[in-house]
Amino acid sequence: MQGPVFKDLKIRTNGSTEDISRALAGRNIGFLIAAVCGGVLIDKLTNYLDLFIAVFLDLIAVTTMIIPWSPNPATLGVLICLQGLFEGITVFAGQKIVLNTWKEKSASPMHIVHFGYGMGSFLAPNIANPFLAIEDREKTSHTSILNLTSTERFSHNKTVSHNATFDLVSDFLSASANGSSLDHIGFVKETRVEWAYIIITGVIVLDSLIFYWYQIKNSSCRKMEKIPATKDSLSVVKKSKLGNYRSWIKLIDPATCTGGNRCFGVQVFVLLFIYYFNAYGGEAIYGKFIRNFSIDRFEFSNDESALLNTSFWISFSLGRFCGFIAAILIPIRILIILEAFAILVLVVLLNIFAYDSSLMLWVLTQFMGFLIGPMYPAGIAWGNSCLEITGTGMTVLVLGASCGGIAYLWIIGHLYDNNLRSFLYLLGAYGIAMVIQISVMTIVARTHPVYRETGHQNSNTAPLNESENERIRNDNTESKIKVKHGRDA
């Protein structure tokens, strides 16, 4: 939603591009906070995941309603930070439901879940477009010419400084008398962006009602399946309370996710952190700045830029849907490599052609959306092929995505007004980083014991956790004892 309304938020808060970029980065700060506390809570309260989603969707609705009334960029940043916090917890809970339901076969369902994000991003520009401000290009171009003419006079008449200064001041006073200034921009239609936010708020509230219903239904099913307490079960509960401290330690121990291989767990989680830093950072700047870039570089109209932005999110959603199908047919460790190298080729083409040709910008944007889309769920699926991703494991992924979103948006916000090409340069850096990152991930994945023994590992197969290994060992021991007794008999 923030991409299409970027310029309208500048109008409402009277902020600069850098101010609004930093305010939008507040969403990632909220995700960061959600990552710190959300993963552990979700691991501990797995019976209430639907309730988590419902409650926090309502909180998202409240912040969404207030955002367009922000009086300044600082207030906007705080509201978007809260929105990111609430959204982060709903993302945690939703992904945990998918992992709990499909377990080692979660690669394709995860792509379908993230396909929904793309659909929402495709619908948001179309909801917002009728309510966006329309710039008066004649008035704006007149102001720009006035500024350029005055500056040129000043630079070319250094020896006649009195005349240059007089002309510059005269032009400025003339512009001011006509109700404008050097930085003023006129509008044919004023912004009514609050109506877009009101519509989206209504959709979010309706969505939350579905999850309230799911929670009530699941709670009633659990009550029917409840087993009466016995002396043995009470003793087990007592022991579990005594071991509560150990259970909390296990939640944050990487060895819990890898069947005891702590070193491998640390390597994978560090790599996933860096992967999501870059994957989400690149997605954030393209999704939020492609509309601005098309207007500032090629003077697209509101409708043209909205159509470009919409086409990007359609391609983004299509990429995630195709990722769902591809994940069934191609091992995720191969699929993610193909996607990374394709993105590198595209960002090189963007830097060569997209600055001078609006047609190439249109064409390459479709391919970028198609390839950026599957990268987020592909990372989760790749991680799940190496280890068991718990709620605490999801914390690492969201931490990486949050830090990447903050860093990329702050960098582009600082550079964009001074050099439009910085948008393309940063995308180039993103493409190179993704290829290097996934190459390292592939090398580390090959050191995994299951991978080394078989030469390859099914992309949808996660290693056994500690409890499963213990059960297998006990079963083997019992089998040996039975065989021994049979021989003795």
C-alpha positions as CSV (number, residue, x, y, z in Angstrom):
1,M,0.0,0.0,0.0
2,Q,2.8,2.4,0.9
3,G,4.3,2.5,-2.7
4,P,1.2,3.9,-4.5
5,V,0.5,6.5,-1.7
6,F,4.1,7.6,-1.3
7,K,3.7,11.0,-2.8
8,D,0.3,11.5,-1.1
9,L,2.0,10.8,2.3
10,K,4.6,13.4,1.4
11,I,1.8,15.9,0.8
12,R,-0.1,15.0,4.0
13,T,3.0,15.2,6.3
14,N,4.9,17.9,4.4
15,G,7.9,15.7,4.3
16,S,10.7,14.9,1.9
17,T,11.4,11.7,0.0
18,E,14.0,10.8,2.6
19,D,11.6,11.6,5.5
20,I,8.9,9.3,4.1
21,S,11.4,6.5,3.2
22,R,12.6,6.5,6.8
23,A,9.0,6.5,8.1
24,L,8.2,3.5,5.8
25,A,11.3,1.8,7.2
26,G,9.4,1.9,10.6
27,R,7.5,-1.1,9.4
28,N,10.7,-3.2,9.4
29,I,11.5,-1.9,12.9
30,G,8.1,-3.2,14.0
31,F,8.9,-6.5,12.4
32,L,12.2,-6.5,14.3
33,I,10.3,-6.1,17.6
34,A,7.9,-8.9,16.6
35,A,10.8,-11.2,15.7
36,V,12.3,-10.7,19.2
37,C,9.2,-11.6,21.1
38,G,6.8,-13.2,18.6
39,G,8.6,-16.5,17.8
40,V,8.9,-17.7,21.3
41,L,5.3,-16.8,22.2
42,I,4.0,-18.6,19.2
43,D,6.0,-21.7,20.0
44,K,4.6,-21.7,23.6
45,L,1.0,-20.9,22.6
46,T,0.4,-23.1,19.5
47,N,-3.2,-23.7,20.4
48,Y,-4.1,-20.1,19.9
49,L,-2.5,-19.2,16.6
50,D,-5.9,-18.4,14.9
51,L,-6.7,-16.1,17.9
52,F,-3.3,-14.4,17.5
53,I,-4.0,-13.7,13.8
54,A,-7.5,-12.4,14.5
55,V,-6.6,-10.0,17.3
56,F,-3.5,-8.6,15.6
57,L,-5.5,-8.1,12.3
58,D,-7.9,-5.9,14.2
59,L,-4.9,-3.9,15.7
60,I,-3.5,-3.6,12.1
61,A,-6.9,-2.2,11.1
62,V,-6.8,0.5,13.8
63,T,-3.3,1.7,12.8
64,T,-4.3,1.6,9.1
65,M,-7.2,3.9,9.8
66,I,-5.1,6.5,11.6
67,I,-2.1,6.6,9.2
68,P,-3.4,9.1,6.6
69,W,-4.1,11.6,9.3
70,S,-0.5,11.7,10.4
71,P,0.5,15.4,10.9
72,N,4.3,14.9,10.4
73,P,6.7,12.1,9.2
74,A,7.7,11.2,12.8
75,T,4.1,10.4,13.7
76,L,3.7,8.5,10.4
77,G,6.9,6.5,11.3
78,V,5.5,5.5,14.7
79,L,2.2,4.3,13.3
80,I,3.9,2.3,10.6
81,C,6.2,0.8,13.2
82,L,3.2,-0.4,15.2
83,Q,1.6,-1.7,12.0
84,G,4.7,-3.6,11.3
85,L,4.8,-5.1,14.8
86,F,1.2,-6.3,14.5
87,E,1.8,-7.6,11.0
88,G,4.9,-9.4,12.0
89,I,3.1,-11.4,14.6
90,T,0.3,-12.4,12.2
91,V,3.0,-13.5,9.7
92,F,4.7,-15.6,12.3
93,A,1.4,-17.3,13.3
94,G,0.3,-17.9,9.7
95,Q,3.6,-19.5,8.7
96,K,3.7,-21.6,11.8
97,I,0.2,-22.9,10.9
98,V,1.5,-23.9,7.5
99,L,4.6,-25.6,8.9
100,N,2.5,-27.5,11.5
101,T,0.0,-28.6,9.0
102,W,2.2,-29.8,6.1
103,K,5.5,-30.3,8.0
104,E,8.2,-31.5,5.5
105,K,5.9,-31.0,2.5
106,S,5.4,-27.3,3.2
107,A,7.4,-25.8,0.3
108,S,4.4,-25.6,-2.1
109,P,1.8,-24.5,0.5
110,M,4.3,-21.8,1.6
111,H,4.4,-20.4,-1.9
112,I,0.6,-20.3,-2.0
113,V,0.4,-18.4,1.3
114,H,2.9,-15.8,0.0
115,F,0.9,-15.7,-3.3
116,G,-1.8,-14.0,-1.1
117,Y,0.6,-11.1,-0.2
118,G,1.2,-10.5,-3.9
119,M,-2.5,-10.4,-4.6
120,G,-3.0,-7.9,-1.8
121,S,-0.2,-5.7,-3.2
122,F,-1.8,-6.0,-6.7
123,L,-5.2,-4.8,-5.4
124,A,-3.9,-2.0,-3.2
125,P,-2.8,0.3,-6.0
126,N,-6.2,-0.1,-7.7
127,I,-8.1,0.7,-4.5
128,A,-5.9,3.8,-3.9
129,N,-5.6,5.2,-7.4
130,P,-9.0,7.0,-7.6
131,F,-8.1,8.9,-4.3
132,L,-4.6,10.0,-5.1
133,A,-3.6,13.6,-5.8
134,I,-3.0,14.6,-9.5
135,E,-0.1,17.0,-10.1
136,D,-0.6,20.2,-12.2
137,R,2.3,19.7,-14.6
138,E,2.1,23.1,-16.2
139,K,2.4,24.9,-12.9
140,T,5.2,22.6,-11.7
141,S,7.1,22.9,-15.0
142,H,6.8,26.7,-14.8
143,T,8.2,26.7,-11.3
144,S,11.1,24.5,-12.5
145,I,11.9,26.7,-15.4
146,L,11.9,29.8,-13.1
147,N,14.3,28.1,-10.8
148,L,16.6,27.0,-13.6
149,T,16.6,30.4,-15.3
150,S,17.4,32.2,-12.1
151,T,20.2,29.8,-11.3
152,E,21.7,30.0,-14.7
153,R,21.7,33.8,-14.6
154,F,23.5,33.7,-11.3
155,S,26.1,31.2,-12.5
156,H,26.8,33.0,-15.8
157,N,27.0,36.5,-14.4
158,K,29.5,36.2,-11.5
159,T,31.2,39.4,-12.8
160,V,28.0,41.3,-12.7
161,S,26.8,40.1,-9.3
162,H,24.5,43.0,-8.5
163,N,22.4,42.5,-11.6
164,A,22.3,38.7,-11.1
165,T,21.2,39.1,-7.5
166,F,18.6,41.6,-8.4
167,D,17.1,39.3,-11.1
168,L,17.1,36.3,-8.8
169,V,15.3,38.2,-6.0
170,S,12.9,39.8,-8.5
171,D,11.9,36.4,-9.9
172,F,11.5,34.9,-6.4
173,L,9.3,37.8,-5.3
174,S,7.2,37.6,-8.4
175,A,6.7,33.9,-7.9
176,S,5.7,34.5,-4.2
177,A,3.3,37.2,-5.2
178,N,1.5,34.7,-7.5
179,G,1.1,32.3,-4.5
180,S,4.0,29.9,-5.3
181,S,7.6,29.4,-4.4
182,L,10.5,27.6,-5.9
183,D,9.6,24.4,-4.2
184,H,5.8,24.7,-4.7
185,I,3.9,22.0,-6.7
186,G,0.4,22.6,-7.9
187,F,-2.3,19.9,-8.0
188,V,-5.3,19.5,-10.3
189,K,-6.9,17.2,-7.7
190,E,-6.2,17.2,-4.0
191,T,-5.4,13.9,-2.2
192,R,-8.3,12.0,-0.6
193,V,-6.1,9.0,0.3
194,E,-7.9,8.5,3.6
195,W,-10.7,6.8,1.7
196,A,-8.3,4.2,0.4
197,Y,-7.2,3.5,3.9
198,I,-10.8,3.2,5.1
199,I,-11.7,0.7,2.5
200,I,-8.6,-1.5,3.3
201,T,-9.4,-1.2,7.0
202,G,-12.9,-2.7,6.3
203,V,-11.4,-5.6,4.4
204,I,-8.9,-6.4,7.3
205,V,-11.7,-6.4,9.9
206,L,-13.8,-8.8,7.8
207,D,-10.7,-11.1,7.4
208,S,-10.2,-11.1,11.2
209,L,-13.7,-12.4,11.7
210,I,-12.8,-15.6,9.8
211,F,-9.9,-16.3,12.1
212,Y,-12.1,-15.8,15.2
213,W,-14.4,-18.4,13.8
214,Y,-11.5,-20.8,13.2
215,Q,-10.3,-20.3,16.8
216,I,-13.8,-21.1,18.2
217,K,-14.1,-24.2,16.0
218,N,-10.6,-25.5,16.9
219,S,-11.2,-24.9,20.6
220,S,-14.4,-26.9,20.6
221,C,-12.6,-29.8,18.8
222,R,-9.9,-29.8,21.4
223,K,-12.5,-29.9,24.2
224,M,-14.1,-33.0,22.6
225,E,-10.7,-34.7,22.3
226,K,-9.6,-33.9,25.8
227,I,-8.4,-36.9,27.8
228,P,-9.3,-37.3,31.5
229,A,-6.4,-36.7,33.8
230,T,-4.8,-39.8,35.5
231,K,-2.2,-40.2,38.1
232,D,0.4,-40.9,35.4
233,S,-0.6,-37.8,33.4
234,L,-0.5,-35.6,36.5
235,S,3.0,-36.8,37.3
236,V,4.1,-36.0,33.7
237,V,2.6,-32.5,34.1
238,K,4.5,-32.0,37.3
239,K,7.8,-33.1,35.7
240,S,7.2,-30.8,32.7
241,K,6.8,-27.9,35.0
242,L,10.0,-28.7,36.7
243,G,11.7,-28.9,33.3
244,N,10.2,-25.6,32.1
245,Y,13.5,-23.8,32.2
246,R,15.1,-26.4,30.0
247,S,12.3,-26.2,27.5
248,W,12.9,-22.5,27.1
249,I,16.6,-23.1,26.5
250,K,15.8,-25.7,23.9
251,L,13.5,-23.2,22.0
252,I,16.5,-20.9,21.3
253,D,19.1,-23.6,20.8
254,P,19.9,-24.3,17.1
255,A,20.7,-27.9,17.9
256,T,16.9,-28.4,18.6
257,C,16.3,-27.8,14.9
258,T,19.0,-30.1,13.6
259,G,18.8,-33.2,15.7
260,G,21.7,-32.1,17.9
261,N,24.1,-30.7,15.2
262,R,24.5,-27.2,16.8
263,C,27.3,-26.0,14.5
264,F,25.3,-26.8,11.3
265,G,22.2,-25.1,12.8
266,V,24.2,-21.9,13.5
267,Q,25.6,-21.8,10.0
268,V,22.1,-22.2,8.4
269,F,20.5,-19.6,10.6
270,V,23.3,-17.1,9.9
271,L,23.0,-17.7,6.2
272,L,19.2,-17.3,6.3
273,F,19.5,-14.1,8.2
274,I,21.8,-12.6,5.5
275,Y,19.6,-14.1,2.7
276,Y,16.5,-12.4,4.0
277,F,18.4,-9.2,4.6
278,N,19.0,-8.9,0.9
279,A,15.9,-10.7,-0.5
280,Y,13.4,-8.5,1.4
281,G,15.5,-5.4,1.0
282,G,15.5,-5.7,-2.8
283,E,11.7,-6.5,-2.8
284,A,11.0,-3.4,-0.6
285,I,12.8,-0.8,-2.7
286,Y,11.4,-2.1,-6.0
287,G,7.8,-2.4,-4.8
288,K,7.9,1.0,-3.1
289,F,10.0,3.1,-5.6
290,I,9.1,1.8,-9.1
291,R,6.1,4.1,-9.2
292,N,8.1,7.1,-8.1
293,F,10.9,6.3,-10.5
294,S,8.5,6.1,-13.5
295,I,7.0,9.5,-12.6
296,D,10.3,11.3,-11.8
297,R,12.3,9.9,-14.8
298,F,9.7,9.4,-17.5
299,E,6.9,11.8,-16.3
300,F,4.3,9.0,-16.2
301,S,0.8,10.1,-15.3
302,N,-0.9,8.8,-12.2
303,D,-2.8,6.2,-14.2
304,E,0.3,5.1,-16.1
305,S,2.4,4.8,-13.0
306,A,-0.4,3.0,-11.2
307,L,-0.7,0.6,-14.1
308,L,3.1,-0.1,-14.0
309,N,2.9,-0.7,-10.2
310,T,-0.1,-3.0,-10.6
311,S,1.5,-5.0,-13.4
312,F,4.6,-5.5,-11.2
313,W,2.4,-7.0,-8.4
314,I,0.5,-9.1,-10.9
315,S,3.8,-10.5,-12.1
316,F,5.0,-10.8,-8.4
317,S,1.8,-12.9,-7.6
318,L,2.2,-15.0,-10.8
319,G,5.8,-15.7,-9.8
320,R,4.7,-17.0,-6.4
321,F,2.0,-19.2,-7.9
322,C,4.5,-20.6,-10.5
323,G,6.9,-21.1,-7.6
324,F,4.2,-23.3,-5.9
325,I,4.2,-25.5,-9.0
326,A,7.9,-25.5,-9.6
327,A,8.6,-26.4,-5.9
328,I,6.7,-29.7,-6.6
329,L,8.8,-30.5,-9.7
330,I,12.2,-29.1,-8.9
331,P,14.3,-29.5,-5.7
332,I,14.3,-26.2,-3.8
333,R,18.1,-26.2,-3.6
334,I,18.2,-26.1,-7.4
335,L,15.2,-23.8,-7.9
336,I,16.6,-21.1,-5.6
337,I,19.9,-21.0,-7.6
338,L,18.1,-20.6,-10.9
339,E,16.0,-17.7,-9.5
340,A,19.1,-15.9,-8.1
341,F,21.1,-16.0,-11.4
342,A,18.0,-14.9,-13.4
343,I,17.6,-11.8,-11.0
344,L,21.3,-10.9,-11.6
345,V,20.8,-10.9,-15.4
346,L,17.7,-8.7,-15.0
347,V,19.3,-6.1,-12.8
348,V,22.2,-5.8,-15.2
349,L,19.7,-5.2,-18.1
350,L,17.8,-2.7,-15.9
351,N,21.0,-0.7,-15.4
352,I,21.8,-0.7,-19.1
353,F,18.4,0.0,-20.6
354,A,15.8,1.1,-18.1
355,Y,17.1,4.6,-17.4
356,D,16.8,5.7,-21.0
357,S,13.8,3.6,-22.3
358,S,10.4,3.6,-20.7
359,L,9.4,0.6,-22.8
360,M,12.4,-1.4,-21.4
361,L,11.3,-0.3,-17.9
362,W,7.9,-1.7,-18.5
363,V,9.2,-5.1,-19.9
364,L,11.9,-5.7,-17.3
365,T,9.6,-4.7,-14.4
366,Q,7.3,-7.7,-15.3
367,F,10.2,-10.1,-15.2
368,M,11.5,-8.6,-12.0
369,G,8.2,-9.0,-10.3
370,F,8.0,-12.6,-11.5
371,L,11.4,-13.5,-10.1
372,I,11.4,-11.4,-6.9
373,G,8.0,-12.9,-5.9
374,P,9.2,-16.5,-5.1
375,M,12.4,-15.5,-3.2
376,Y,10.8,-15.0,0.2
377,P,8.9,-18.4,0.4
378,A,11.8,-20.1,-1.3
379,G,14.1,-19.1,1.5
380,I,11.8,-20.7,4.1
381,A,11.5,-23.9,2.0
382,W,15.3,-24.0,1.6
383,G,15.8,-23.7,5.4
384,N,13.2,-26.3,6.0
385,S,15.1,-28.7,3.7
386,C,18.1,-28.4,6.0
387,L,16.5,-28.3,9.4
388,E,13.2,-28.0,11.3
389,I,12.1,-24.4,11.4
390,T,10.4,-23.6,14.7
391,G,8.8,-20.3,15.7
392,T,12.1,-19.2,17.2
393,G,13.7,-20.2,13.9
394,M,11.2,-17.9,12.1
395,T,12.5,-15.1,14.4
396,V,15.9,-15.2,12.7
397,L,14.3,-15.0,9.2
398,V,12.1,-12.0,10.1
399,L,15.0,-10.3,11.9
400,G,17.0,-10.5,8.7
401,A,14.1,-9.2,6.5
402,S,13.5,-6.4,9.0
403,C,17.1,-5.2,9.1
404,G,17.3,-5.5,5.3
405,G,14.1,-3.5,4.8
406,I,15.4,-0.7,7.1
407,A,18.9,-0.6,5.5
408,Y,17.7,-0.6,1.9
409,L,15.0,2.0,2.4
410,W,17.3,4.3,4.3
411,I,20.0,4.1,1.6
412,I,17.6,4.7,-1.3
413,G,15.8,7.5,0.7
414,H,19.1,9.3,1.2
415,L,20.4,8.9,-2.4
416,Y,17.2,9.1,-4.6
417,D,16.6,12.8,-4.6
418,N,20.2,13.5,-5.6
419,N,20.5,10.9,-8.2
420,L,17.7,8.9,-9.8
421,R,20.1,6.3,-11.1
422,S,20.8,5.3,-7.4
423,F,17.6,3.3,-7.6
424,L,19.1,1.1,-10.4
425,Y,22.5,1.0,-8.8
426,L,21.1,-0.4,-5.6
427,L,19.2,-3.0,-7.5
428,G,22.4,-4.1,-9.1
429,A,24.0,-4.5,-5.7
430,Y,21.0,-6.5,-4.6
431,G,21.4,-8.9,-7.6
432,I,25.1,-9.4,-7.0
433,A,24.6,-10.0,-3.3
434,M,21.9,-12.6,-3.9
435,V,24.1,-14.7,-6.2
436,I,27.0,-14.6,-3.8
437,Q,24.7,-15.4,-0.9
438,I,23.0,-18.4,-2.5
439,S,26.3,-19.8,-3.8
440,V,27.6,-19.9,-0.2
441,M,24.3,-21.4,1.0
442,T,24.6,-24.2,-1.6
443,I,28.1,-25.0,-0.5
444,V,27.1,-25.2,3.2
445,A,24.1,-27.3,2.4
446,R,26.3,-29.9,0.8
447,T,28.1,-30.4,4.2
448,H,24.8,-31.6,5.7
449,P,25.1,-35.3,6.7
450,V,22.0,-36.5,4.9
451,Y,23.1,-34.6,1.8
452,R,26.6,-36.0,1.9
453,E,25.4,-39.6,2.3
454,T,22.9,-39.7,-0.5
455,G,24.5,-37.2,-2.9
456,H,21.4,-35.2,-2.8
457,Q,18.5,-34.5,-0.5
458,N,14.8,-34.2,-1.4
459,S,14.0,-30.5,-1.2
460,N,10.9,-31.3,1.0
461,T,12.7,-33.5,3.5
462,A,13.8,-32.0,6.8
463,P,16.2,-33.8,9.2
464,L,14.8,-35.7,12.1
465,N,14.6,-33.8,15.4
466,E,16.0,-35.0,18.7
467,S,12.8,-36.7,19.9
468,E,12.4,-38.7,16.7
469,N,16.1,-39.8,16.8
470,E,15.6,-41.0,20.4
471,R,12.4,-42.9,19.4
472,I,14.2,-44.7,16.6
473,R,17.1,-45.7,18.8
474,N,14.7,-47.1,21.4
475,D,12.8,-49.1,18.7
476,N,16.1,-50.5,17.5
477,T,17.2,-51.5,21.0
478,E,13.9,-53.2,21.7
479,S,14.1,-55.1,18.4
480,K,17.6,-56.4,19.2
481,I,16.4,-57.6,22.7
482,K,13.5,-59.5,21.1
483,V,15.8,-61.1,18.6
484,K,18.2,-62.1,21.4
485,H,15.4,-63.6,23.5
486,G,14.2,-65.5,20.5
487,R,17.6,-67.1,19.9
488,D,17.9,-68.0,23.6
489,A,14.6,-69.8,23.4
